[in-house]
């Protein structure tokens, strides 16, 4: 794999995830307590023995830059290994990247030296994949381009780019989010969806991303480049091999608030669909020097205060000081005070929940402070007047929002809350 260069596309604005992406790029959004979305793709690279990685950024990249420095400063340049962020300069028309292909086109100089294949992946999907198996498949089938595919129900085909293959596995057709997709060769009720994971021969990629192609508006791999290549070049499909080792295939684009919430809630189940605890496929991230989580007060009688969390993920630095949590995901340094009740919620870094609060089905972004006696998630009409509420009733409170009192006056502060007090 030393001749493979991985390009992670991390420039999406993630508008459907607002307000979580109001101040950060989508790949930098916290997931599963301690991780960022980009950690899953980067961990796939590590576990696939791919050690040359460029991360293409576009907007709101400060927190993503910081995370890459803290968590992924692990490669040895003297051994030909590197991972580095790539920021856009103003393009030929004074704008930023126009699409995925245009982003790579503007940075073709990074693909130099002894590179023979270029792996292109999104930096904001959650899945486990050994990219080296895909590269070997690409080489064994003498492909110029290979596209990772997975089967989806035909009723969902309008959400994906759909490919059609012949008996050999060569791609002979492509439809971008069709209303009626062509069936899979193997299963008539299924369709083959592109995962947005590509392996290109270096020279084929250079030719496809020519200045002439860019001038014609061929700015996106899925919409523009791939449909043109399949007619004149050898483009193969690679069936996704899920290293998650569950009965069902796990590949998630948590691009909406609903999908993000459900994926987090799945993690707290007895047998979650996505396995974070597989020692043979570790997901790497930054581990800060926080102390262990702490649970205090043990009065479990009616009306008493008891620090308890069940069916939950609790990260380091958290203090559960007489509050109760059920089916929650807590990032580091969360503090839940006495007699508070929190259910089916995602609490990100530094969230503080005051005494006697009642919260359910909520996403509280970094640094949110909820004052005592607040009620969130029980009266959705009242919540909509103050916060973002999804169609299914998930309440989302943005980064560093300070709910000043139970009446719901909200002010945005850009300073961290005061140190937690048990």
Secondary structure as GFF3:
##gff-version 3
##sequence-region A 1 422
A	DSSP	beta_strand	4	9	.	.	.	ID=ss1
A	DSSP	three_ten_helix	15	17	.	.	.	ID=ss2
A	DSSP	three_ten_helix	26	28	.	.	.	ID=ss3
A	DSSP	beta_strand	30	31	.	.	.	ID=ss4
A	DSSP	beta_strand	35	36	.	.	.	ID=ss5
A	DSSP	alpha_helix	38	47	.	.	.	ID=ss6
A	DSSP	beta_strand	52	56	.	.	.	ID=ss7
A	DSSP	alpha_helix	62	71	.	.	.	ID=ss8
A	DSSP	three_ten_helix	77	79	.	.	.	ID=ss9
A	DSSP	beta_strand	82	86	.	.	.	ID=ss10
A	DSSP	alpha_helix	100	105	.	.	.	ID=ss11
A	DSSP	three_ten_helix	108	110	.	.	.	ID=ss12
A	DSSP	beta_strand	117	122	.	.	.	ID=ss13
A	DSSP	beta_strand	125	127	.	.	.	ID=ss14
A	DSSP	alpha_helix	131	140	.	.	.	ID=ss15
A	DSSP	beta_strand	145	153	.	.	.	ID=ss16
A	DSSP	three_ten_helix	154	159	.	.	.	ID=ss17
A	DSSP	beta_strand	161	165	.	.	.	ID=ss18
A	DSSP	beta_strand	171	176	.	.	.	ID=ss19
A	DSSP	beta_strand	190	201	.	.	.	ID=ss20
A	DSSP	alpha_helix	202	208	.	.	.	ID=ss21
A	DSSP	alpha_helix	211	215	.	.	.	ID=ss22
A	DSSP	pi_helix	221	225	.	.	.	ID=ss23
A	DSSP	alpha_helix	226	232	.	.	.	ID=ss24
A	DSSP	beta_strand	235	239	.	.	.	ID=ss25
A	DSSP	beta_strand	251	253	.	.	.	ID=ss26
A	DSSP	alpha_helix	257	267	.	.	.	ID=ss27
A	DSSP	beta_strand	294	296	.	.	.	ID=ss28
A	DSSP	beta_strand	308	310	.	.	.	ID=ss29
A	DSSP	beta_strand	313	314	.	.	.	ID=ss30
A	DSSP	beta_strand	319	321	.	.	.	ID=ss31
A	DSSP	beta_strand	324	326	.	.	.	ID=ss32
A	DSSP	beta_strand	329	330	.	.	.	ID=ss33
A	DSSP	beta_strand	335	336	.	.	.	ID=ss34
A	DSSP	beta_strand	341	343	.	.	.	ID=ss35
A	DSSP	beta_strand	346	347	.	.	.	ID=ss36
A	DSSP	beta_strand	352	353	.	.	.	ID=ss37
A	DSSP	beta_strand	358	360	.	.	.	ID=ss38
A	DSSP	beta_strand	362	364	.	.	.	ID=ss39
A	DSSP	beta_strand	369	370	.	.	.	ID=ss40
A	DSSP	beta_strand	375	376	.	.	.	ID=ss41
A	DSSP	alpha_helix	380	384	.	.	.	ID=ss42
A	DSSP	beta_strand	388	389	.	.	.	ID=ss43
A	DSSP	beta_strand	395	397	.	.	.	ID=ss44
A	DSSP	beta_strand	401	403	.	.	.	ID=ss45
A	DSSP	beta_strand	410	412	.	.	.	ID=ss46
###
